Amino acid sequence: MDVLVVGAGPTGLMLANQLVRRGVRTLIIDRHAGPSLETRALGVQARTLEIYSHLGIVDRALELGKRGTGGNIWADGQRRARIALSDAGEMVTPYPFLLILGQDDNERIMGEHLRELGSSVQWSTELVSLTQQADSVAAVLKLADGSHRSVLAACVAGCDGARSVVRESCGIKFAGAPYEHVFFVADTEMTGTMVPDEVNVYLFRDGFHLLFPMRGKDHWRIAGILPPPLRNKADLKFDAVIPSLRNEAGAELSIKSCTWFSTYRIHHRRAMRFRDRRCFLLGDAAHIHSPVGAQGMNTGLQDAYNLAWKLALVVKGHAEAVLLDSYEEERVPVAQALLNGTDRAFRLVVTDNWFAGLLRTKILARLAAFAVNRKAVQKRAFRTVSQTGIRYPKSFLSKSLDGLPDTTPRAGDRFPWLRLKFAADGPVEDLFHKLSDTQFNLILIGQPLLPEYVFNFADDLVCVHAIAKDAANDDELSRAQIPQPSFYLIRPDGHIGLCGTRLETGELITYFAENLYLNTTRAHHVKERAATSG
Ligand SMILES: Cc1cc2nc3c(=O)[nH]c(=O)nc-3n(C[C@H](O)[C@H](O)[C@H](O)COP(=O)(O)OP(=O)(O)OC[C@H]3O[C@@H](n4cnc5c(N)ncnc54)[C@H](O)[C@@H]3O)c2cc1C
């Protein structure tokens, strides 16, 4: 077996899907008897939908979910601001909204797709221990009947949540602390002042209530902080939080039913390393934080997308193992920034002294009202929350060659979403539909194609797209601040690996051979041929 994926939550399911479709022999296990039926995470961000689109499951997700196109901030019984997500993200992504779709539905869609690919989760199978050897990892699994079985895998992916056995077996510290606050979540049917189909945030002196529209009429997910007197009460029921809800969300609130209520203490923690030799940590096994901003599930899915193409190249012998170092190098800063950001946002909305209360109800609400009229502020906020703004500029895989202006997309950025003509008399097409996410994509703008043999060193590894000279293309490129001539080598996960003005054959070969550690013998052979042919 190539990869043992431990845990079939959203992160493990995404990783298994990505590995299996790349032809990697994968075993995915979970200690539970079947999929979780709890909604838990609700917000699917635009970047995740872009990944779902490549995986072929975005239509199913859009059909089942509800599009949250705006957010409303309430304080002192009045609506203080409305943030239009669709305006802020309109030219950034095909999905300029927050899709409200429960974690259980996301897991079901990914599980079904995995079965369509010919694989499936092995339930009731628990990782008990693992031992790393020079060329493999030996894992002991406990099966449904209580018996134990040993398996060997080239690599192990720890997608096994906050109490990760993979992380503990590797001796990796999970540094951080719990918050003193206790969160509650409730799935309800109710009516009130909420703007339908949009996210509604009620800020008040002692905290906040977040209301997400769910599928079906008058169905709302409420998330908030338990009032301090309720924090340590056992067997708490939804009825206990209704008075505080009524107080803050207004007397108009009429609650008809509650189908799920749960409380949980949240932590902010990060694994000090995301890799120990042949073992990797992803999702909640690597980082946990407050749910403010709906980032948790989405970040795990992106960890998986970042690691999958690299693991596939390495286990299939197309790249050397050093490529895998870039996983930790790229994803640790993302997790750290997320922990810092969610911690700041969380403290702002929960700190319970009088000044913080004033800040929340008076200053924060006014700041939000001011910000909604500033397009640049909205755009920046959308890029951060939707995760389309995640960049890896310091990664050793990111190389921007001289000659490009500073304002242009740079190596490490997610390549922007563009609509372009690929043939002079052809239609305008969505670039993201043209990009392959199981290959590298080379975009050539305002320059001739390279000779065919240049790409022979890496069979089917690079898909070339020449952008036609056309007035509409010129407008679209200048909107994205992409100069002509220029070229962009885009990694399978959509981030720019190499970019520059005019592409020389040697630069491409050197990038693959020396930075991606790909197929070096053949790459050097082609490099020599390029040198002798001038
Ligand atoms: C009540 C609640 C509400 C939440 N609300 C939100 C929200 O609104 N927004 C948001 O972004 N996030 C939210 N979260 C967090 C979100 O659910 C997590 O970020 C997300 O589930 C992480 O996915 P994961 O796949 O990394 O881990 P998990 O979903 O924890 O999956 C880990 C899997 O590994 C399995 N496993 C564990 N140990 C082993 C083992 N030894 N062997 C085999 N299998 C094992 C488990 O059974 C589990 O299925 C919420 C969490 C909770 C608990």
The ligand as a MOL file (V3000), in Angstrom:
LIG
                    3D

  0  0  0     0  0            999 V3000
M  V30 BEGIN CTAB
M  V30 COUNTS 53 58 0 0 0
M  V30 BEGIN ATOM
M  V30 1 C -19.8400 20.8640 17.7070 0
M  V30 2 C -18.8690 21.3350 16.6760 0
M  V30 3 C -19.1960 22.3970 15.8420 0
M  V30 4 C -18.2930 22.8670 14.8860 0
M  V30 5 N -18.6390 23.9040 14.0760 0
M  V30 6 C -17.7690 24.3480 13.1400 0
M  V30 7 C -18.1050 25.4010 12.2510 0
M  V30 8 O -19.1870 25.9640 12.3130 0
M  V30 9 N -17.1730 25.7700 11.3040 0
M  V30 10 C -15.9420 25.1380 11.1770 0
M  V30 11 O -15.1410 25.4750 10.2850 0
M  V30 12 N -15.6030 24.1480 12.0150 0
M  V30 13 C -16.4770 23.7410 12.9750 0
M  V30 14 N -16.1200 22.7240 13.7800 0
M  V30 15 C -14.8080 22.1310 13.5720 0
M  V30 16 C -14.8340 21.1540 12.3910 0
M  V30 17 O -15.8270 20.2120 12.6460 0
M  V30 18 C -13.4450 20.5150 12.2340 0
M  V30 19 O -12.5020 21.5340 11.8980 0
M  V30 20 C -13.4070 19.4280 11.1600 0
M  V30 21 O -14.2340 18.3600 11.5300 0
M  V30 22 C -11.9910 18.8910 10.9760 0
M  V30 23 O -12.0140 17.8020 10.1020 0
M  V30 24 P -10.9350 16.6350 10.2070 0
M  V30 25 O -11.3050 15.6820 9.1250 0
M  V30 26 O -9.5780 17.2210 10.2060 0
M  V30 27 O -11.1370 15.9740 11.6490 0
M  V30 28 P -12.4220 15.2250 12.2450 0
M  V30 29 O -13.6680 15.7270 11.6150 0
M  V30 30 O -12.2900 15.2900 13.7180 0
M  V30 31 O -12.2350 13.7170 11.7430 0
M  V30 32 C -11.2930 12.8490 12.3170 0
M  V30 33 C -11.7340 11.4210 12.0600 0
M  V30 34 O -10.6880 10.5610 12.4920 0
M  V30 35 C -11.2540 9.4490 13.1380 0
M  V30 36 N -10.2370 8.9020 14.0640 0
M  V30 37 C -9.7300 9.4990 15.1590 0
M  V30 38 N -8.7860 8.7170 15.7280 0
M  V30 39 C -8.7090 7.6060 14.9580 0
M  V30 40 C -7.9220 6.4150 15.0420 0
M  V30 41 N -7.0050 6.2280 15.9960 0
M  V30 42 N -8.1010 5.4540 14.0990 0
M  V30 43 C -9.0180 5.6240 13.0990 0
M  V30 44 N -9.7920 6.7240 13.0040 0
M  V30 45 C -9.6300 7.7030 13.9060 0
M  V30 46 C -12.4900 9.9880 13.8470 0
M  V30 47 O -13.4310 8.9650 14.0820 0
M  V30 48 C -12.9890 11.0280 12.8370 0
M  V30 49 O -13.9500 10.4940 11.9490 0
M  V30 50 C -17.0150 22.2560 14.7600 0
M  V30 51 C -16.6800 21.1880 15.5930 0
M  V30 52 C -17.5860 20.7290 16.5560 0
M  V30 53 C -17.1960 19.5790 17.4530 0
M  V30 END ATOM
M  V30 BEGIN BOND
M  V30 1 1 1 2
M  V30 2 1 2 3
M  V30 3 2 2 52
M  V30 4 2 3 4
M  V30 5 1 4 5
M  V30 6 1 4 50
M  V30 7 2 5 6
M  V30 8 1 6 7
M  V30 9 1 6 13
M  V30 10 2 7 8
M  V30 11 1 7 9
M  V30 12 1 9 10
M  V30 13 2 10 11
M  V30 14 1 10 12
M  V30 15 2 12 13
M  V30 16 1 13 14
M  V30 17 1 14 15
M  V30 18 1 14 50
M  V30 19 1 15 16
M  V30 20 1 16 17
M  V30 21 1 16 18
M  V30 22 1 18 19
M  V30 23 1 18 20
M  V30 24 1 20 21
M  V30 25 1 20 22
M  V30 26 1 22 23
M  V30 27 1 23 24
M  V30 28 2 24 25
M  V30 29 1 24 26
M  V30 30 1 24 27
M  V30 31 1 27 28
M  V30 32 2 28 29
M  V30 33 1 28 30
M  V30 34 1 28 31
M  V30 35 1 31 32
M  V30 36 1 32 33
M  V30 37 1 33 34
M  V30 38 1 33 48
M  V30 39 1 34 35
M  V30 40 1 35 36
M  V30 41 1 35 46
M  V30 42 1 36 37
M  V30 43 1 36 45
M  V30 44 2 37 38
M  V30 45 1 38 39
M  V30 46 1 39 40
M  V30 47 2 39 45
M  V30 48 1 40 41
M  V30 49 2 40 42
M  V30 50 1 42 43
M  V30 51 2 43 44
M  V30 52 1 44 45
M  V30 53 1 46 47
M  V30 54 1 46 48
M  V30 55 1 48 49
M  V30 56 2 50 51
M  V30 57 1 51 52
M  V30 58 1 52 53
M  V30 END BOND
M  V30 END CTAB
M  END
